[in-house]
């Protein structure tokens, strides 16, 4: 497909949605652009909040946070989690007492349903971090 203008982030998103899983190379061929252009557009999509990830099979969209309620809850949790980790990282003393206090606080202050939601969000964060590492290893 020969194109006189560059591919848009929306076009890439639509292609990923229609294919389910697709590689950067396949996208580059489809839109007749270099893989760097694809990577830039993917960055734009991620900045806009799209749950795009990459595994050994290719790019895919994480559909589990598509609903606004899930997205808002996930974003709130992620901000809290990042703030907590930054705070722990800045501590000069051993962090074990802080973690134990956090555990105690969560057990006392959060309902079982809230704790379950945190577990689900933590699993999503873990998948994101694993995908980031994979992308770094694959130089994507």
C-alpha positions as CSV (number, residue, x, y, z in Angstrom):
1,X,0.0,0.0,0.0
2,X,1.7,3.2,-1.1
3,X,0.8,6.3,0.9
4,X,1.5,9.9,0.2
5,X,0.9,10.9,3.9
6,X,2.1,9.2,7.1
7,X,-0.1,6.8,9.0
8,X,-2.1,8.1,11.9
9,X,-2.2,6.7,15.4
10,X,-5.9,6.0,14.9
11,X,-5.3,4.0,11.8
12,X,-2.8,1.9,13.6
13,X,-5.2,1.4,16.5
14,X,-8.0,0.3,14.1
15,X,-5.7,-2.2,12.4
16,X,-4.6,-3.7,15.8
17,X,-8.3,-3.9,16.8
18,X,-9.2,-5.6,13.6
19,X,-6.3,-8.1,13.6
20,X,-6.2,-8.8,17.3
21,X,-2.5,-9.3,17.4
22,X,0.0,-7.9,14.8
23,X,3.7,-7.1,14.8
24,X,5.3,-3.7,14.3
25,X,6.9,-5.1,11.1
26,X,3.5,-6.1,9.7
27,X,2.1,-2.7,10.5
28,X,5.0,-1.0,8.8
29,X,4.4,-3.1,5.7
30,X,0.7,-2.5,5.8
31,X,1.1,1.2,6.0
32,X,4.2,1.5,3.9
33,X,6.2,3.3,6.6
34,X,9.3,2.4,8.7
35,X,9.0,0.7,12.0
36,X,10.2,3.9,13.8
37,X,7.1,5.6,12.5
38,X,4.9,2.8,13.9
39,X,6.7,3.0,17.3
40,X,6.1,6.8,17.5
41,X,2.4,6.3,16.8
42,X,2.3,3.5,19.4
43,X,3.8,5.9,21.9
44,X,1.1,8.5,21.0
45,X,-1.6,5.8,21.6
46,X,-0.1,4.9,25.0
47,X,0.1,8.5,26.0
48,X,-3.6,8.8,25.2
49,X,-4.3,5.9,27.5
50,X,-4.6,3.0,25.2
51,X,-3.8,-0.3,26.8
52,X,-1.3,-1.4,24.1
53,X,1.1,-4.1,24.8
54,X,3.6,-6.3,23.0
55,X,4.5,-10.0,23.6
56,X,6.4,-12.4,21.5
57,X,3.4,-12.7,19.1
58,X,3.0,-9.0,18.4
59,X,1.0,-6.0,19.6
60,X,-2.3,-6.3,21.3
61,X,-4.8,-4.2,23.2
62,X,-5.5,-5.0,26.8
63,X,-9.3,-5.0,26.8
64,X,-9.7,-5.5,30.6
65,X,-9.4,-1.7,31.3
66,X,-11.5,-0.4,28.4
67,X,-14.6,0.5,30.6
68,X,-14.4,4.0,32.1
69,X,-15.0,2.7,35.6
70,X,-12.1,0.2,35.3
71,X,-9.8,2.8,33.7
72,X,-10.6,5.4,36.5
73,X,-10.1,2.9,39.2
74,X,-6.9,1.6,37.6
75,X,-5.4,5.1,37.1
76,X,-6.2,6.0,40.7
77,X,-4.6,2.8,42.0
78,X,-1.6,3.3,39.7
79,X,-1.0,6.8,40.9
80,X,-1.2,5.6,44.5
81,X,1.1,2.7,43.8
82,X,3.7,4.8,42.1
83,X,3.6,7.4,44.9
84,X,4.0,4.6,47.4
85,X,7.0,3.0,45.6
86,X,8.7,6.4,45.2
87,X,8.2,7.1,48.9
88,X,9.7,3.7,49.7
89,X,12.6,4.2,47.3
90,X,13.4,7.5,49.0
91,X,13.6,5.9,52.5
92,X,17.1,5.3,53.7
93,X,16.1,2.7,56.3
94,X,15.1,-0.8,55.5
95,X,11.6,-0.8,53.9
96,X,10.3,-4.0,55.6
97,X,8.6,-2.1,58.5
98,X,6.9,0.2,56.0
99,X,5.6,-2.7,54.0
100,X,4.4,-4.5,57.1
101,X,2.5,-1.3,58.2
102,X,1.0,-1.0,54.7
103,X,-0.2,-4.6,54.9
104,X,-1.7,-4.0,58.3
105,X,-3.3,-0.7,57.2
106,X,-4.8,-2.4,54.1
107,X,-6.2,-5.3,56.1
108,X,-7.8,-2.9,58.6
109,X,-9.0,-0.2,56.3
110,X,-10.0,-1.9,53.1
111,X,-12.9,-4.2,52.6
112,X,-12.4,-7.6,51.1
113,X,-13.8,-6.3,47.8
114,X,-11.4,-3.4,47.8
115,X,-8.5,-5.7,48.5
116,X,-9.6,-7.9,45.7
117,X,-9.7,-4.9,43.3
118,X,-6.1,-4.0,44.4
119,X,-5.0,-7.5,43.7
120,X,-6.5,-7.3,40.2
121,X,-5.0,-3.9,39.5
122,X,-1.6,-5.1,40.8
123,X,-1.8,-8.0,38.4
124,X,-2.4,-5.6,35.6
125,X,0.5,-3.4,36.7
126,X,2.7,-6.6,36.8
127,X,1.6,-7.4,33.2
128,X,2.4,-3.9,32.1
129,X,5.9,-4.1,33.7
130,X,6.6,-7.5,32.1
131,X,5.6,-6.1,28.7
132,X,7.8,-3.1,29.2
133,X,10.7,-5.3,30.0
134,X,9.9,-7.5,27.0
135,X,9.7,-4.5,24.7
136,X,13.1,-3.3,26.0
137,X,14.6,-6.7,25.5
138,X,13.2,-6.8,21.9
139,X,14.2,-3.2,21.4
140,X,10.6,-2.2,20.4
